[in-house]
C-alpha cells in the first residue's frame, strides 16, 4: 500500500465574477484555509470514498473509468471546509482527490487537466493554478493563468446561512449579466493591472467593483459596512462569494501581525456576523503535507 496526503486551499469567494466576451467567468480568491485528503492505494480493492463526498467520488470514477489512474483507492478527509458558504469546498475536495490519485499512479496533472476533470462534475472554482486564474467555471472555454497574488490579508466575514450553489448556477441571469458587462470589463481590467504590477490597491478596487455588480443578482446586506471597515483598517476593498455567504475585507499583509486588533474592530463593526477570521491570500494549486 502507498499513501499520499493532498491539501487544496479554500477560497473567500472571488476577486472577479462576470461576463468576459459573453462567457461567464471568475477569478477565485484562495486563502490559507484548506481541504486536506489522504488517499491510499490498495490494488484490486475498488474505490472507497466517504458517502458525503459524492462529487469527489464521481470525479474519481470518471477518471478511473478512463484509465487515467490505477484502480484501488481509499479516500479519507483529514481537514474540511464549510459547505454552502463560498469556500470552494467541493472544488477543493475534488482537486485534492484527483491530484492524489494521479500521484499514486506515478503521474502529475496540469491545472487544465484537473480543472477539466472537475468541470465534468460541477461548476468549478479557479484554484488549480499556482497563483490566480480566470476560468469559465461552467464549461472551461476560458482558462487563463493571471499570475501570483500580491501580498494581502483577508478578513473573512460570514453573514450566516447557506446558499445552494447548484441552484444558484441554474438561475437564468443572462439579462442582468449583460446589463453589467461594462462593470465586469472595468473590474477585470483593474484586476489584470493589479496582478501585473503587484498592486494590491488595484486588486481591491477590482474586487469591490465586482462585488457591487454582484448585488444585482445576489443581494449582500453587509457589503457597504464591510467597505467602511476596509477603509478604517487601511484596506484595499472587499471581495465576496458571488454565490455564497462570505465577504472578504482585503487588507495589507501586515495585518496578520495584529490579528487581535483587526478582529476586535471587525466584531465591533459587524456584531451580527456569525464568524470572523483572518487569513492570508495564497496561490492556488496542490500542497503535499508530510
Backbone torsions as a table, in degrees:
resi	resn	phi	psi	omega
1	UNK	NA	142.4	173.8
2	UNK	-125.4	151.4	-177.7
3	UNK	-134.7	153.5	175.3
4	UNK	-144.9	142.5	175.0
5	UNK	-109.2	131.2	-177.8
6	UNK	-131.1	132.0	176.4
7	UNK	-119.8	141.5	175.2
8	UNK	-128.1	139.5	179.9
9	UNK	-70.1	142.3	167.0
10	UNK	-79.7	-173.8	-178.1
11	UNK	-131.1	158.3	163.2
12	UNK	-104.8	70.4	179.8
13	UNK	66.0	-134.9	-171.2
14	UNK	-135.6	143.3	168.1
15	UNK	-71.7	-30.6	-178.1
16	UNK	-149.6	140.7	167.5
17	UNK	-152.6	127.1	-179.1
18	UNK	170.2	-165.4	-177.9
19	UNK	-85.6	134.3	172.5
20	UNK	-125.6	106.4	-176.1
21	UNK	52.1	42.6	176.4
22	UNK	83.5	0.6	-178.5
23	UNK	-110.9	132.5	177.8
24	UNK	-71.9	123.1	-177.1
25	UNK	-136.3	164.9	174.9
26	UNK	-146.7	161.5	170.0
27	UNK	-127.5	110.0	-176.8
28	UNK	-71.6	158.3	176.0
29	UNK	-111.7	88.1	-178.0
30	UNK	-73.9	143.0	-177.3
31	UNK	-131.6	169.5	-177.3
32	UNK	-85.2	53.5	169.3
33	UNK	-130.1	124.0	-161.6
34	UNK	-120.6	151.4	159.1
35	UNK	-93.1	134.5	179.6
36	UNK	-132.1	127.1	178.9
37	UNK	-118.3	153.4	169.1
38	UNK	-117.3	130.4	178.8
39	UNK	-118.4	135.8	178.5
40	UNK	-121.4	130.9	176.9
41	UNK	-87.2	119.9	178.7
42	UNK	-127.6	89.1	-174.2
43	UNK	-51.1	130.1	176.6
44	UNK	79.2	3.7	-174.5
45	UNK	-96.0	2.4	-179.0
46	UNK	80.0	-158.1	-175.9
47	UNK	-122.0	123.7	174.2
48	UNK	-117.9	122.8	175.1
49	UNK	-135.1	135.0	178.9
50	UNK	-53.2	141.7	-174.8
51	UNK	-53.0	-41.9	-179.0
52	UNK	-64.8	-15.3	-176.3
53	UNK	-97.5	52.8	-174.0
54	UNK	-65.3	-35.7	179.7
55	UNK	-68.0	-38.7	176.4
56	UNK	-62.9	-41.7	178.5
57	UNK	-61.0	-44.7	-179.4
58	UNK	-61.6	-41.2	179.4
59	UNK	-63.5	-42.7	179.1
60	UNK	-68.6	-40.8	179.0
61	UNK	-59.4	-43.2	179.4
62	UNK	-62.6	-44.3	-178.9
63	UNK	-69.1	-39.1	179.0
64	UNK	-66.9	-40.9	-179.5
65	UNK	-66.9	-26.5	177.6
66	UNK	-84.3	1.2	178.8
67	UNK	77.9	14.2	-177.7
68	UNK	-69.9	-34.6	-175.7
69	UNK	-129.7	161.2	173.7
70	UNK	-68.1	146.7	179.6
71	UNK	-80.4	163.3	179.7
72	UNK	91.5	80.0	-176.5
73	UNK	-134.8	138.9	170.4
74	UNK	-121.0	126.7	-176.6
75	UNK	-113.2	134.0	172.6
76	UNK	-133.6	149.4	-178.4
77	UNK	-97.7	124.8	-179.4
78	UNK	-97.0	-43.0	176.0
79	UNK	-132.5	142.9	-178.4
80	UNK	-126.7	162.3	175.4
81	UNK	-110.5	146.5	176.6
82	UNK	-60.0	145.1	-178.6
83	UNK	-98.8	153.1	174.6
84	UNK	72.6	19.3	-174.9
85	UNK	-114.0	-35.1	-171.9
86	UNK	119.0	14.8	178.3
87	UNK	-86.2	1.4	-177.7
88	UNK	61.2	39.9	-173.4
89	UNK	-61.6	-47.0	-176.9
90	UNK	-72.4	-37.1	176.3
91	UNK	-61.9	-44.3	-179.6
92	UNK	-62.0	-42.3	177.7
93	UNK	-62.4	-47.9	-177.4
94	UNK	-61.4	-48.2	-177.6
95	UNK	-65.9	-39.0	177.3
96	UNK	-61.5	-43.2	179.9
97	UNK	-64.9	-43.3	-179.7
98	UNK	-64.0	-44.0	179.6
99	UNK	-67.5	-37.1	177.6
100	UNK	-65.7	-43.6	178.5
101	UNK	-63.2	-39.8	178.4
102	UNK	-63.3	-45.4	-178.5
103	UNK	-63.5	-39.5	177.9
104	UNK	-66.5	-23.0	178.0
105	UNK	-90.8	1.7	178.3
106	UNK	82.7	19.4	179.4
107	UNK	-128.4	171.5	174.7
108	UNK	-128.9	146.5	178.2
109	UNK	-99.5	139.6	170.2
110	UNK	-76.4	160.8	176.0
111	UNK	-56.0	-38.1	-178.9
112	UNK	-67.2	-43.4	179.4
113	UNK	-63.3	-45.1	-179.3
114	UNK	-64.2	-41.2	-178.8
115	UNK	-67.4	-40.2	177.4
116	UNK	-61.2	-40.7	178.7
117	UNK	-65.4	-39.1	178.2
118	UNK	-67.9	-39.0	-179.5
119	UNK	-64.9	-22.3	176.8
120	UNK	-67.3	-15.2	-178.8
121	UNK	-104.3	-42.6	-174.2
122	UNK	-165.5	164.9	168.9
123	UNK	-54.9	142.5	-163.8
124	UNK	-130.5	143.6	177.1
125	UNK	-82.8	157.2	-171.6
126	UNK	-93.0	57.5	-175.9
127	UNK	-108.5	9.2	-178.2
128	UNK	-79.6	-17.7	-174.8
129	UNK	-90.1	152.7	-179.8
130	UNK	-81.4	56.5	-176.1
131	UNK	166.0	-141.2	174.8
132	UNK	-109.5	152.3	-177.9
133	UNK	-146.6	149.2	173.5
134	UNK	-94.9	127.6	-174.0
135	UNK	-138.4	133.9	163.0
136	UNK	-73.0	100.1	-168.5
137	UNK	-76.9	-2.6	178.4
138	UNK	-103.4	-44.0	-173.4
139	UNK	-125.1	-8.3	176.6
140	UNK	74.1	19.8	180.0
141	UNK	-72.0	-24.3	176.6
142	UNK	-118.5	122.2	173.4
143	UNK	-139.7	107.2	-175.2
144	UNK	-136.0	119.5	175.3
145	UNK	-74.4	128.6	-175.0
146	UNK	-102.9	-17.6	-179.4
147	UNK	116.9	178.0	-178.1
148	UNK	-75.0	151.7	174.8
149	UNK	-75.2	146.2	171.7
150	UNK	-68.4	158.2	179.8
151	UNK	-58.3	124.3	179.5
152	UNK	-152.5	149.8	166.1
153	UNK	-103.6	160.0	176.6
154	UNK	-139.5	124.2	173.5
155	UNK	-85.2	112.4	-177.4
156	UNK	-88.1	123.2	-178.5
157	UNK	-115.3	122.6	177.8
158	UNK	-107.3	119.0	-178.8
159	UNK	-79.7	-9.1	178.9
160	UNK	100.1	162.7	-178.3
161	UNK	81.6	-170.7	177.8
162	UNK	-140.6	155.2	173.8
163	UNK	-119.4	129.8	174.7
164	UNK	-75.8	101.4	-174.6
165	UNK	-62.8	-38.5	-179.7
166	UNK	-63.2	-44.3	178.1
167	UNK	-64.3	-42.1	179.2
168	UNK	-59.1	-42.7	-177.6
169	UNK	-72.4	-14.5	176.8
170	UNK	-86.5	-9.9	-178.4
171	UNK	-64.0	143.8	175.2
172	UNK	-91.0	94.6	-177.8
173	UNK	-112.4	19.4	-173.7
174	UNK	-58.7	-42.7	-178.1
175	UNK	-64.4	-45.1	178.2
176	UNK	-63.0	-43.6	-179.2
177	UNK	-63.5	-40.8	179.5
178	UNK	-61.8	-37.6	179.2
179	UNK	-68.4	-21.7	-178.2
180	UNK	-98.4	5.3	-172.4
181	UNK	-57.7	-36.2	179.3
182	UNK	-63.5	-43.7	176.7
183	UNK	-63.5	-39.0	178.9
184	UNK	-62.5	-43.8	179.0
185	UNK	-61.2	-43.8	-179.5
186	UNK	-64.4	-42.7	-179.8
187	UNK	-62.4	-47.5	-178.0
188	UNK	-66.2	-37.2	177.7
189	UNK	-62.0	-44.0	177.6
190	UNK	-64.1	-39.5	179.8
191	UNK	-64.3	-44.3	177.1
192	UNK	-58.8	-44.7	179.5
193	UNK	-60.2	-45.2	-178.9
194	UNK	-61.8	-38.6	-179.1
195	UNK	-76.0	-38.9	179.7
196	UNK	-65.7	-35.8	-175.5
197	UNK	-102.9	0.3	-178.7
198	UNK	64.9	38.0	-176.1
199	UNK	-106.8	100.7	179.1
200	UNK	-62.8	-26.0	178.8
201	UNK	-61.5	-42.4	179.2
202	UNK	-69.4	-37.6	176.7
203	UNK	-61.3	-43.7	179.3
204	UNK	-65.2	-39.7	178.1
205	UNK	-65.3	-41.0	177.7
206	UNK	-61.1	-46.0	-179.4
207	UNK	-62.7	-40.1	179.9
208	UNK	-63.9	-40.3	176.8
209	UNK	-62.2	-45.3	-179.5
210	UNK	-65.0	-39.3	178.6
211	UNK	-63.7	-41.0	179.0
212	UNK	-64.8	-41.8	178.6
213	UNK	-63.5	-36.1	-178.9
214	UNK	-59.8	-29.0	-175.4
215	UNK	-61.7	-23.0	178.1
216	UNK	-68.5	-21.8	-177.4
217	UNK	-108.3	-39.6	-176.5
218	UNK	-135.7	90.6	-175.1
219	UNK	-54.0	138.5	-178.4
220	UNK	-124.0	96.0	-171.3
221	UNK	-65.6	-22.4	-177.4
222	UNK	-98.8	5.0	-171.3
223	UNK	-61.1	-48.7	-176.2
224	UNK	-64.7	-37.7	178.4
225	UNK	-70.6	-31.6	174.1
226	UNK	-66.1	-38.0	177.6
227	UNK	-66.5	-40.3	176.8
228	UNK	-63.4	-39.8	177.8
229	UNK	-63.7	-41.2	177.4
230	UNK	-58.2	-45.9	179.1
231	UNK	-61.2	-42.6	-177.0
232	UNK	-68.2	-24.3	-179.3
233	UNK	-99.4	8.8	-178.9
234	UNK	71.0	30.9	-176.1
235	UNK	-86.8	-173.8	-172.6
236	UNK	-108.8	-14.9	-176.5
237	UNK	145.6	-162.5	-174.4
238	UNK	-138.0	132.2	168.4
239	UNK	-105.2	165.9	177.6
240	UNK	-139.1	161.3	165.1
241	UNK	-82.3	109.0	-173.3
242	UNK	-66.8	-18.8	174.3
243	UNK	-132.5	45.3	-178.8
244	UNK	-151.9	-160.4	-175.2
245	UNK	-114.5	6.1	-173.9
246	UNK	-97.8	148.8	166.7
247	UNK	-122.7	149.9	175.6
248	UNK	-124.6	111.4	176.8
249	UNK	-84.4	111.2	-172.3
250	UNK	-84.2	123.2	-170.4
251	UNK	-129.3	162.3	173.3
252	UNK	-58.0	146.9	-179.6
253	UNK	-58.3	-28.6	-179.7
254	UNK	-64.6	-15.7	178.1
255	UNK	-60.9	-25.3	179.5
256	UNK	-62.7	-23.5	-178.6
257	UNK	-79.1	-13.4	-178.9
258	UNK	-133.0	49.9	-174.6
259	UNK	-59.1	-37.2	-177.6
260	UNK	-59.9	-46.3	-178.8
261	UNK	-65.9	-39.6	179.3
262	UNK	-62.5	-47.6	-178.4
263	UNK	-67.6	-35.7	177.4
264	UNK	-62.1	-45.6	178.3
265	UNK	-64.7	-37.2	-178.6
266	UNK	-67.6	-43.6	178.8
267	UNK	-64.7	-34.1	178.1
268	UNK	-67.7	-38.9	-178.0
269	UNK	-79.5	-29.3	-172.9
270	UNK	-132.1	64.5	-174.9
271	UNK	-65.4	-20.8	-178.7
272	UNK	-86.1	-4.5	177.1
273	UNK	-61.1	143.0	180.0
274	UNK	-89.6	-19.3	175.9
275	UNK	-156.1	139.1	172.9
276	UNK	-131.1	135.2	177.4
277	UNK	-151.7	150.4	-177.0
278	UNK	-110.3	130.2	-175.9
279	UNK	-136.8	167.4	170.2
280	UNK	-97.0	144.3	168.7
281	UNK	-75.8	132.6	-175.2
282	UNK	-129.7	164.1	171.9
283	UNK	-68.1	157.6	171.3
284	UNK	-77.5	-167.4	177.7
285	UNK	97.1	162.7	-176.4
286	UNK	-76.1	150.6	168.0
287	UNK	-120.1	148.0	-179.3
288	UNK	-122.1	79.1	-179.0
289	UNK	-63.4	146.8	177.1
290	UNK	-73.7	NA	NA
